[in-house]
């Protein structure tokens, strides 16, 4: 019996992973962790540990002790902060008797700063790049990007902090932040032209199994509705990017389709994304792939995918006769 620990199980990606792991192999022992002791992921964990913040100086000791106590075979980070801490502390991870679902460090570092990723795409000369600028006033940016245009935080996720600039008064309060904190981009396509793609890289440039969704976003930036989508031209872009950045393990690529039909890269998230549970419903179980790849050393075959549509909604988890898990 294998033991898998998932962090951040109070968040949709974390508890979605627990459900997907259970669906992949009912014999796997699941350890959930979260900074909150009432995280809903406790409901799908065989054991639960409350975690300190990754910013806590004692986090490394806590992690090592927890992995050893539960004899964890595989650790999967369920939130961005944990992914970054693990990537920054690879020397410590090398001393632990546990495999970790962790993408290559270069790609993780690029993903932390959208400007760094932009410059990497410039160096590649890749056509999927969205033109990005770090300087300019309202008039020069309007001339270069058109109206409306976006001010996008260099370091953020799930569409957080976006500023739509439709007129000069939208731009003025944010102008001092352009460069160090914000970058300017044109708006590509519309909300109906957003796509999310999952790949499972082998670390050498092969994207492995791929699934794509056309999607609509919820107000928090997560996927609210998704349609299974297949397009050879999109897959060709994914293959090209994976050949360049050599992701290892689960990797999420997000695109907009322009009015001319071209594919433009919004970002690469070098991890399992919150859409993972929807992918599982259509035959693409990233959690099962993690078990096969990291624990059993298997070469992953492309799964048989189902077509269809998914919509997310809020549901309740109820506990009777007590006020705790």
FENQUIJO-V826462 format. One line per field, one symbol per residue. phi: phi as a letter, one per 20 degrees, with the letter a starting at -180 (. if undefined). A space follows every 50 residues. Layout:
phi = ???
//
This chain:
phi = .edcddemeedgfffffgffffffbfefedddcafdfdfffgfddfbccf dfffffgefffgfffffffelfebdcfdcgffgfffffcfffgfeeebec fbffffffffffcffffgffffffmefefegccdbpegfffffedndfcd dcgfcablmfnfdeddbfffegfdgfefofdccdbfedmcgeddcccdcc fendoefmfcbccebdeefenefecbcgccbfffffffgfffffelfcnf bdddcddffenfecfeaddeafdfegffggfdoddffffffffeedmeee effeeeeqcccebecdddcembdbf
//
